[in-house]
Amino acid sequence: MRNLNENNITDAVIARFQGCDDPRLKAVLTSLVKHLHAFVRDVEPTEQEWAFGIDFLTRTGHMCDDKRQEFILLSDTLGVTMLVDAINHRIAGKATESTVLGPFYVADPPETPMGGGIGWNVEGEPLFVEGQVRSAEGSPLSGVVVDVWQSDGDGFYDVQKSGMDSPSLRARFRTGADGRYAFWAVTPSAYPIPTDGPVGQMLEATGRHPYRPAHVHFMLKADGFETLVTQVFAEGDSYLDSDAVFGVKDSLVRTYEQRPPGKAPDGRVVERPWRHLSYDFGLKPL
């Protein structure tokens, strides 16, 4: 393969994959080369622009560690994460819609008794969250593993806070025989995604804001069902229609109801104003 030019180099590269024994890998790389070369032909970048793009991806990788995943953030802000999610989690029956995982999930959060509080070492407006987990047909599901995580009232996750050496506002519950879950947290707020890296520079350069509407994250796992990763957003939030990561769906928006001081649904007496969020989940069978 000699004398390659802009008209024949794509076919030459694709031909190099003919000996690949993995048909899926071969298909993926062939498509990648076709679309990447088409992008270059469409944009016709200068050598300096291409070098800047490589540097951008290099700096994105350098921002990643065990508490920060800049590549997930890049995927989120380009809408790729939601596209992959939509392709892999088409809705069936009364199953709950999914949305992005986000960059702040931490595996194996502290297991917490049903109805317990998860706002360790944080202050904020009390929030009582409850609901039921069912099959897509409506039957209650017991023993479902429910991971929850969220920001605090100032918009920060625990992993973003220096000096916080233990988890906060993230926990794991298991539904009871009636499929119900419940916990106390604090009311989350809208917040900006991290902007101190390459993704933040991309948003600023393109005139985009970095904000996400207030929400609580959920991940639900049960034998025989697809794992559900989703979020429940606060009705009335000013960023519902311009979420920086394109994750909002109407079915996932609920009112975080303002309540006066008094008795909560679990019998607890709250001596100041608090909020109540109720949301039922439906899981899709495998």
C-alpha positions in Angstrom: 0.0 0.0 0.0 1.9 3.0 -1.4 1.0 6.4 -2.8 -1.9 6.8 -0.4 -3.9 10.0 -0.6 -7.1 11.6 0.8 -9.2 9.5 -1.6 -7.9 6.0 -0.9 -6.3 6.0 2.6 -9.6 5.1 4.4 -10.0 1.9 2.4 -6.3 1.1 3.0 -6.7 1.4 6.8 -9.9 -0.7 6.8 -8.2 -3.4 4.8 -5.6 -3.8 7.6 -8.5 -5.2 9.8 -9.3 -8.0 7.5 -7.3 -10.5 9.6 -9.1 -9.6 12.8 -10.7 -12.8 14.3 -13.1 -10.9 16.5 -16.1 -10.0 14.3 -17.4 -7.4 16.7 -14.1 -5.7 17.2 -13.6 -5.7 13.4 -17.0 -4.1 12.9 -16.4 -1.4 15.5 -13.0 -0.4 14.3 -14.1 -0.4 10.7 -17.0 1.9 11.5 -14.7 4.1 13.7 -12.2 4.6 10.9 -15.0 5.4 8.4 -16.6 8.0 10.6 -13.3 9.5 11.9 -12.0 9.9 8.4 -15.3 11.4 7.3 -15.1 13.9 10.2 -11.6 14.9 9.1 -12.7 15.3 5.5 -15.7 17.4 6.6 -13.8 19.7 9.0 -10.4 19.8 7.2 -8.5 20.7 10.4 -5.2 22.4 10.2 -2.2 20.5 11.7 -2.3 23.0 14.6 -6.0 22.3 15.2 -5.4 18.5 15.1 -2.6 18.9 17.6 -4.8 20.9 19.8 -7.5 18.2 19.7 -4.9 15.5 20.7 -3.7 17.8 23.5 -7.3 18.3 24.7 -7.9 14.5 24.9 -4.5 14.1 26.7 -5.4 16.7 29.3 -8.8 15.1 29.7 -7.1 11.8 30.6 -4.7 13.6 33.0 -7.8 14.9 34.9 -9.0 11.4 35.7 -8.4 9.7 39.0 -10.3 7.5 41.5 -12.6 10.5 42.4 -12.9 12.3 39.1 -13.7 10.9 35.6 -13.2 13.7 33.0 -13.9 11.4 30.1 -17.4 10.5 31.5 -17.9 14.3 31.9 -16.9 14.8 28.2 -19.2 12.0 27.1 -22.0 13.5 29.1 -21.7 17.0 27.9 -21.5 15.9 24.2 -24.7 13.9 24.6 -23.0 10.6 23.9 -23.7 9.1 27.3 -27.5 9.7 26.8 -27.4 8.3 23.3 -25.7 5.1 24.4 -28.2 4.9 27.3 -31.2 5.4 25.0 -29.9 2.6 22.7 -29.3 0.1 25.5 -32.4 0.8 27.6 -35.4 1.1 25.5 -38.5 1.2 27.7 -40.9 -1.7 28.1 -44.3 -1.6 29.8 -44.2 0.5 33.0 -40.5 0.4 33.5 -38.9 3.5 34.7 -36.8 5.5 32.2 -33.0 5.6 32.7 -30.6 8.4 32.5 -26.9 9.2 33.0 -24.7 7.6 35.7 -22.7 10.8 36.1 -19.1 11.1 37.3 -19.7 10.9 41.0 -21.0 7.4 41.6 -18.9 5.4 44.1 -19.2 1.6 44.2 -20.2 -0.2 47.4 -21.6 2.7 49.4 -22.4 2.2 53.1 -25.4 -0.1 53.6 -28.0 1.7 55.7 -31.1 0.5 57.5 -34.4 1.3 55.7 -35.7 4.7 56.7 -32.3 5.9 58.0 -30.6 9.2 57.4 -27.7 9.6 54.9 -26.8 13.3 55.5 -23.8 12.5 57.6 -21.6 15.6 58.4 -23.7 17.9 56.2 -26.3 20.6 57.0 -29.3 21.4 54.9 -33.1 21.3 54.6 -34.4 17.9 55.6 -35.7 15.7 52.7 -37.7 12.5 53.2 -37.6 10.2 50.2 -39.8 7.2 49.8 -41.5 5.0 47.3 -42.0 1.4 46.0 -40.1 -0.7 43.6 -42.2 -2.9 41.3 -41.8 -5.1 38.2 -42.9 -3.5 34.9 -46.2 -5.4 35.4 -46.7 -3.8 38.8 -45.8 -6.5 41.3 -43.8 -5.3 44.4 -40.2 -6.5 44.4 -38.4 -7.3 47.7 -34.7 -7.4 48.3 -33.9 -4.9 45.6 -30.5 -3.2 46.1 -31.1 0.5 45.9 -28.0 2.8 45.8 -28.6 6.5 46.2 -26.3 9.5 46.0 -26.7 13.2 45.6 -25.2 16.6 46.1 -25.8 18.7 49.3 -27.7 21.9 49.4 -24.7 23.8 48.1 -24.4 21.6 45.1 -21.3 19.5 46.2 -20.9 15.8 46.3 -18.8 14.3 49.2 -16.0 13.3 46.9 -15.6 17.0 45.9 -15.1 18.2 49.5 -11.5 18.4 50.8 -11.2 17.1 54.3 -14.3 14.9 54.2 -12.9 11.4 55.0 -16.1 9.5 55.1 -19.1 9.2 52.7 -22.1 11.5 52.9 -25.3 11.6 51.0 -24.7 8.2 49.4 -25.9 4.9 50.8 -27.3 1.5 49.9 -30.8 0.2 50.9 -32.7 -3.1 50.3 -36.4 -3.0 49.7 -38.7 -4.8 52.1 -41.3 -7.5 51.4 -43.6 -4.8 50.1 -41.0 -3.4 47.8 -40.8 -0.1 49.6 -37.7 2.0 50.3 -37.3 5.2 52.4 -34.5 7.4 53.7 -33.8 10.9 55.0 -31.4 13.2 53.2 -31.1 16.9 52.6 -32.7 18.8 49.7 -30.2 19.0 46.8 -29.7 22.1 44.7 -28.8 22.8 41.1 -25.1 22.8 40.6 -22.4 23.2 38.0 -20.5 20.2 36.8 -16.7 20.6 37.3 -15.3 23.3 35.1 -11.7 23.3 36.1 -10.6 20.9 33.4 -10.8 20.5 29.6 -14.6 20.0 29.6 -15.1 23.2 31.4 -12.9 25.0 28.9 -15.0 23.5 26.1 -18.2 24.7 27.6 -16.9 28.2 28.1 -15.5 28.4 24.6 -18.8 27.3 23.1 -21.0 29.6 25.3 -22.6 26.8 27.2 -23.5 26.9 30.9 -22.3 24.0 33.2 -25.4 23.6 35.4 -27.5 20.5 36.2 -31.0 20.8 37.7 -31.4 19.5 41.3 -31.8 15.7 41.5 -31.2 12.5 43.5 -29.4 9.6 41.8 -30.7 6.0 42.0 -29.2 2.7 40.9 -31.5 -0.4 41.4 -30.4 -4.0 41.1 -32.5 -7.2 41.3 -32.1 -10.7 40.0 -33.9 -11.2 36.7 -34.1 -7.5 35.9 -32.0 -4.9 34.1 -30.0 -2.7 36.4 -31.7 0.7 36.4 -29.6 3.9 36.6 -31.7 7.0 36.9 -32.3 10.3 38.6 -35.4 12.1 40.0 -35.4 15.8 39.2 -37.0 18.7 41.1 -40.0 20.2 39.5 -39.6 23.9 38.9 -35.8 23.9 38.7 -34.6 26.6 36.2 -32.2 24.2 34.5 -34.7 21.4 33.6 -34.7 22.5 30.0 -31.0 23.1 29.6 -29.3 20.4 31.6 -25.6 20.4 30.8 -25.6 16.6 30.3 -29.0 16.3 28.5 -30.3 13.9 31.2 -33.8 15.2 32.0 -37.0 13.3 31.0 -40.5 14.3 31.9 -41.2 11.0 33.7 -38.3 11.6 36.0 -39.5 15.1 37.2 -41.3 15.3 40.6 -42.3 17.9 43.1 -40.1 18.1 46.1 -43.1 19.1 48.3 -42.5 21.8 50.9 -43.9 20.7 54.3 -44.3 22.7 57.5 -42.8 21.5 60.8 -44.6 18.5 62.1 -44.9 14.7 61.8 -43.4 13.0 58.7 -44.9 9.9 57.0 -42.5 7.7 59.0 -43.7 9.2 62.3 -40.6 11.4 62.9 -41.4 14.8 64.2 -39.5 17.5 62.3 -39.1 20.8 64.0 -38.4 22.9 61.0 -39.7 23.1 57.4 -38.8 20.0 55.3 -39.5 18.4 51.9 -41.1 15.2 50.8 -40.2 13.3 47.6 -42.2 10.2 46.6 -41.2 8.2 43.6 -42.1 4.6 42.5 -39.8 2.6 40.2 -40.6 -0.1 37.7 -37.9 -2.5 36.7 -37.5 -4.1 33.2 -37.1 -7.9 33.0 -34.0 -9.3 31.4 
